[in-house]
Amino acid sequence: MLGMFRARDDSMRRGSPAEFILSIALSVALASSARAAGSDDVTAVEAKVSSDYARVRLPSGEFKPETYVFAKGGEWKGAMQDFSIDKMGFMEVAHMIAYPLAGQKYIPSQDPRTTKLLLMVYWGTTHAPEHASNSQAYQELQNLQGQYLTASQMAHGQPNVSSSNRGGTGAYKIIADQLQEQMMVQLSTVSAENDAREKDDELNVMMLGYDSWWAGTQRYAGTPLDYARQDLLDEIELNRYFVVIMAYDFQLLWKEKKHKLLWETRFSIRQMHHEFDKDLPAMAKDASKYFGRDTGGLIHGSVPIGQVDIGELKSLGEAPSR
């Protein structure tokens, strides 16, 4: 079943508390280190097709042309100012997508009586959640952890503690207990931040078309296969430019006011080292082979760096009023 666009239009094992806290802190630190690596210069593409839709091929082997009109779905603003995308309106985005569409025999139409598809276009930049190691709560938890380890060693007269400091072990025991209570409180704050981060991740997953990868790697958390999940998080926890094209049955919508989604294609690339206005043509071209086709999950393809000449901007027409 085809997934809908979830952005607005316009738009452990048991152990001592200290062991539990230390294991959480270590896990977060390892995850943050892995996520800092980033991703390669590739377009991520995910496309789905309704069982009611199939392309027809001509005797020559080429696809039979299908007509469409564009409609503005919505724009998702990024957290940072980015002139390369902020200056792009719906018509500029549609114009750049039209050429790859034509390469797949999707032709713009001016006649509603013969138009087959209504292509809703969404575009923008994802909101990457803050890395856990960068949060104030996590930094405070790390500080408390270091203080607790020192106090705990002194309280138990550990060999690496100088003999001159072993007389006041009772006082250090009190300090260690107090620090442990503070760590538990701080851990609750970190946990709340992680919950919010998880929700942000899920939103980006659905918006970018990473749902199949997300579902397939959730069971790997905390296991030796966790690296597969980290690869996913490396991508969705960096700001990404994205475009979503959702193709509806135009005739059904026009005549009966019913929405029937025939196919959708979602493609994206990381924002870092890229400019949306310059890279969109290459992104769309790389994703175009999957317009109206099913990828069977998320796939990746390389994007050549460089500017593509798309010609003079012309109106391709908008969907007739309903």
C-alpha positions as CSV (number, residue, x, y, z in Angstrom):
1,M,0.0,0.0,0.0
2,L,1.3,3.4,-0.9
3,G,2.5,5.6,1.9
4,M,1.2,9.2,2.1
5,F,3.4,12.3,2.6
6,R,3.4,13.1,6.3
7,A,4.4,16.7,6.2
8,R,1.9,19.6,6.2
9,D,0.9,21.0,2.8
10,D,2.0,24.6,2.1
11,S,3.5,23.3,3.4
12,M,18.3,-3.5,29.0
13,R,19.4,-5.9,31.0
14,R,19.0,-5.3,34.8
15,G,22.0,-4.2,36.8
16,S,23.0,-1.5,39.3
17,P,21.8,2.0,38.5
18,A,25.4,3.0,38.0
19,E,26.0,0.2,35.5
20,F,22.8,1.2,33.7
21,I,23.8,4.8,33.4
22,L,27.3,3.9,32.2
23,S,26.0,1.6,29.5
24,I,23.6,4.2,28.3
25,A,26.3,6.9,28.1
26,L,28.7,4.5,26.3
27,S,26.0,3.6,23.8
28,V,25.2,7.2,23.0
29,A,28.8,8.1,22.6
30,L,29.4,5.3,20.2
31,A,26.3,6.1,18.2
32,S,27.3,9.8,18.0
33,S,30.8,8.9,16.8
34,A,29.4,6.7,14.0
35,R,26.9,9.3,12.9
36,A,29.5,12.0,12.4
37,A,30.8,10.3,9.3
38,G,28.1,11.5,6.9
39,S,27.1,9.9,3.6
40,D,28.5,9.8,0.1
41,D,27.3,12.0,-2.8
42,V,24.4,9.8,-3.9
43,T,20.7,10.2,-4.5
44,A,18.5,8.1,-2.4
45,V,15.4,7.0,-4.3
46,E,12.3,5.1,-3.2
47,A,9.4,4.6,-5.5
48,K,6.1,2.7,-5.1
49,V,3.4,1.8,-7.6
50,S,-0.2,1.0,-7.2
51,S,-1.3,-2.5,-8.4
52,D,-3.8,-0.6,-10.6
53,Y,-1.0,1.2,-12.6
54,A,1.3,-0.2,-15.3
55,R,3.2,1.5,-18.1
56,V,2.3,0.4,-21.7
57,R,5.1,-0.2,-24.1
58,L,4.9,0.5,-27.8
59,P,6.1,-2.0,-30.5
60,S,9.4,-0.1,-30.5
61,G,9.9,-1.0,-26.8
62,E,9.5,2.6,-25.7
63,F,6.9,3.6,-23.1
64,K,3.6,4.9,-24.5
65,P,3.5,8.7,-23.6
66,E,1.3,9.7,-20.7
67,T,0.1,13.2,-20.2
68,Y,0.1,15.1,-16.9
69,V,-0.4,18.4,-15.2
70,F,1.6,19.7,-12.2
71,A,0.1,20.8,-8.9
72,K,1.9,22.4,-5.9
73,G,2.0,20.0,-3.0
74,G,4.0,22.0,-0.5
75,E,7.5,23.2,0.6
76,W,9.3,22.1,3.7
77,K,11.6,24.8,5.0
78,G,15.0,23.8,6.4
79,A,16.3,25.0,9.8
80,M,19.1,27.1,8.2
81,Q,18.9,29.8,5.6
82,D,19.9,28.4,2.2
83,F,19.6,30.6,-0.8
84,S,20.0,27.8,-3.2
85,I,16.6,26.4,-2.2
86,D,14.9,29.3,-0.5
87,K,14.9,31.2,-3.9
88,M,13.2,28.2,-5.6
89,G,9.5,28.5,-6.2
90,F,7.1,25.8,-7.4
91,M,7.5,26.7,-11.0
92,E,11.3,26.5,-10.9
93,V,11.2,23.1,-9.2
94,A,8.6,21.8,-11.7
95,H,10.6,23.1,-14.6
96,M,13.6,21.2,-13.6
97,I,11.6,18.0,-13.1
98,A,9.8,18.3,-16.4
99,Y,12.9,17.4,-18.5
100,P,13.6,14.0,-16.7
101,L,9.8,13.3,-16.9
102,A,9.9,13.9,-20.6
103,G,12.8,11.4,-20.9
104,Q,10.4,8.8,-19.4
105,K,7.7,9.8,-21.8
106,Y,5.6,11.8,-19.4
107,I,4.3,14.8,-21.4
108,P,2.8,18.0,-20.0
109,S,-0.8,18.6,-21.0
110,Q,-3.0,21.6,-21.6
111,D,-6.3,19.6,-22.2
112,P,-8.0,18.3,-19.0
113,R,-10.1,15.9,-21.2
114,T,-7.0,13.9,-22.2
115,T,-4.8,14.4,-19.1
116,K,-4.0,11.1,-17.3
117,L,-2.0,12.2,-14.3
118,L,-2.0,14.9,-11.7
119,L,1.6,15.2,-10.3
120,M,1.7,16.7,-6.9
121,V,5.2,18.0,-6.1
122,Y,6.6,18.5,-2.6
123,W,10.2,19.7,-2.0
124,G,12.4,21.1,0.7
125,T,15.1,20.3,3.3
126,T,14.7,17.9,6.3
127,H,15.2,19.0,9.9
128,A,18.1,16.9,11.2
129,P,17.7,16.3,15.0
130,E,20.5,17.4,17.3
131,H,23.1,14.7,17.9
132,A,22.9,13.4,21.5
133,S,26.5,14.2,22.3
134,N,25.9,17.8,21.4
135,S,23.1,18.3,23.9
136,Q,23.6,20.1,27.2
137,A,21.9,17.3,29.1
138,Y,24.3,14.7,27.7
139,Q,27.3,16.8,28.4
140,E,26.2,17.2,32.0
141,L,25.6,13.5,32.3
142,Q,29.2,12.9,31.1
143,N,30.5,15.3,33.7
144,L,28.6,13.6,36.5
145,Q,29.8,10.3,35.3
146,G,33.4,11.3,35.6
147,Q,32.9,12.7,39.1
148,Y,31.0,9.6,40.1
149,L,33.8,7.3,39.0
150,T,36.4,9.2,41.0
151,A,34.2,9.4,44.1
152,S,33.3,5.7,43.8
153,Q,37.0,4.6,43.5
154,M,37.9,6.7,46.6
155,A,34.9,5.3,48.5
156,H,36.0,1.7,47.9
157,G,39.8,2.4,48.3
158,Q,40.7,1.4,44.8
159,P,44.4,0.7,44.1
160,N,44.8,3.6,41.7
161,V,43.8,6.0,44.5
162,S,46.7,7.4,46.6
163,S,46.9,6.1,50.2
164,S,46.7,9.6,51.6
165,N,43.1,9.8,50.2
166,R,41.9,6.5,51.6
167,G,41.0,7.6,55.1
168,G,37.8,9.5,54.2
169,T,36.1,6.7,52.3
170,G,32.8,7.3,54.2
171,A,32.6,10.9,52.9
172,Y,33.4,9.8,49.4
173,K,30.6,7.1,49.7
174,I,28.1,9.9,50.5
175,I,29.4,12.0,47.6
176,A,29.1,9.0,45.2
177,D,25.6,8.3,46.3
178,Q,24.6,12.0,45.7
179,L,26.2,12.0,42.3
180,Q,24.4,8.7,41.4
181,E,21.1,10.4,42.3
182,Q,22.0,13.4,40.1
183,M,22.9,11.0,37.2
184,M,19.5,9.3,37.4
185,V,17.8,12.7,37.1
186,Q,20.0,13.7,34.2
187,L,19.4,10.4,32.6
188,S,15.7,11.1,32.5
189,T,16.3,14.3,30.7
190,V,18.6,12.6,28.2
191,S,15.9,9.9,27.7
192,A,13.3,12.5,27.0
193,E,15.6,14.1,24.4
194,N,16.2,10.7,22.8
195,D,12.4,10.2,22.5
196,A,12.0,13.5,20.7
197,R,14.9,12.7,18.5
198,E,13.3,9.4,17.6
199,K,10.2,11.2,16.5
200,D,12.2,13.5,14.3
201,D,13.9,10.5,12.8
202,E,10.6,8.8,12.1
203,L,9.3,11.9,10.3
204,N,12.4,12.2,8.1
205,V,12.1,8.4,7.4
206,M,8.6,8.7,6.1
207,M,9.3,11.9,4.2
208,L,12.4,10.6,2.5
209,G,11.1,7.1,1.7
210,Y,13.4,5.3,4.1
211,D,10.6,3.3,5.8
212,S,11.6,-0.1,4.4
213,W,15.2,0.4,5.6
214,W,14.0,1.8,9.0
215,A,11.7,-1.2,9.6
216,G,14.4,-3.6,8.6
217,T,17.1,-2.3,10.9
218,Q,15.2,-1.4,14.1
219,R,15.8,-5.0,15.5
220,Y,19.5,-4.5,15.2
221,A,19.8,-1.8,17.9
222,G,22.2,-2.9,20.6
223,T,23.3,-6.0,18.6
224,P,26.6,-6.7,16.6
225,L,24.6,-5.7,13.5
226,D,23.9,-2.2,14.9
227,Y,26.2,-0.8,12.2
228,A,23.5,-1.3,9.6
229,R,21.2,0.9,11.7
230,Q,23.9,3.5,12.1
231,D,24.3,3.7,8.4
232,L,20.7,4.6,8.2
233,L,21.0,7.2,11.0
234,D,24.0,8.7,9.3
235,E,21.8,9.7,6.4
236,I,18.6,10.8,8.0
237,E,20.4,12.7,10.8
238,L,22.0,15.0,8.3
239,N,20.0,17.7,6.6
240,R,18.9,16.5,3.2
241,Y,17.3,18.1,0.1
242,F,14.3,16.1,-1.1
243,V,11.6,16.0,-3.7
244,V,8.5,13.9,-3.6
245,I,6.3,13.4,-6.7
246,M,2.9,11.8,-6.1
247,A,0.9,10.9,-9.2
248,Y,-2.9,10.7,-9.0
249,D,-5.5,9.6,-11.5
250,F,-6.4,13.0,-13.0
251,Q,-9.7,11.9,-14.7
252,L,-11.0,10.3,-11.5
253,L,-10.2,13.4,-9.5
254,W,-11.6,15.8,-12.1
255,K,-14.8,13.9,-12.8
256,E,-15.6,12.2,-9.5
257,K,-13.6,14.2,-7.0
258,K,-11.9,11.0,-5.8
259,H,-8.2,10.7,-4.9
260,K,-6.4,7.6,-6.3
261,L,-2.7,7.5,-5.9
262,L,-1.1,5.6,-8.8
263,W,2.6,6.0,-8.0
264,E,5.0,8.0,-6.0
265,T,8.8,8.7,-6.2
266,R,10.8,10.2,-3.4
267,F,14.4,11.2,-3.9
268,S,17.0,13.1,-1.8
269,I,20.6,14.1,-1.3
270,R,22.5,15.5,1.6
271,Q,22.6,19.2,1.9
272,M,26.2,19.4,2.9
273,H,28.5,20.3,-0.1
274,H,25.5,20.6,-2.4
275,E,23.3,23.4,-3.7
276,F,19.7,22.6,-4.5
277,D,19.3,24.7,-7.6
278,K,22.4,23.3,-9.2
279,D,22.0,19.6,-8.1
280,L,18.2,19.2,-8.6
281,P,18.5,18.5,-12.4
282,A,21.0,15.7,-11.8
283,M,19.0,14.4,-8.8
284,A,15.8,14.2,-10.9
285,K,17.6,12.6,-13.8
286,D,19.1,9.9,-11.6
287,A,15.7,9.2,-10.0
288,S,13.7,9.5,-13.3
289,K,14.3,5.9,-14.3
290,Y,12.0,5.0,-11.4
291,F,9.2,7.4,-12.2
292,G,6.1,5.1,-12.4
293,R,8.1,2.1,-11.4
294,D,8.6,0.2,-8.1
295,T,12.2,0.2,-6.6
296,G,11.3,-2.5,-4.1
297,G,12.7,-0.4,-1.3
298,L,15.3,2.3,-0.9
299,I,18.1,2.4,-3.5
300,H,21.1,4.7,-4.0
301,G,22.7,6.1,-7.1
302,S,25.6,8.4,-7.8
303,V,25.0,12.0,-8.7
304,P,27.5,13.8,-10.9
305,I,28.6,17.1,-9.5
306,G,28.1,20.0,-11.8
307,Q,25.5,22.3,-13.3
308,V,23.0,21.2,-15.9
309,D,21.6,23.6,-18.4
310,I,17.8,23.3,-18.3
311,G,17.0,26.1,-20.7
312,E,14.6,29.0,-20.4
313,L,12.0,28.8,-17.7
314,K,8.5,28.4,-19.3
315,S,5.1,27.7,-17.7
316,L,4.1,24.1,-18.0
317,G,0.5,24.7,-16.9
318,E,-1.2,24.0,-13.6
319,A,-4.0,21.7,-12.7
320,P,-7.4,23.1,-13.6
321,S,-9.5,24.3,-10.7
322,R,-11.8,21.6,-9.3
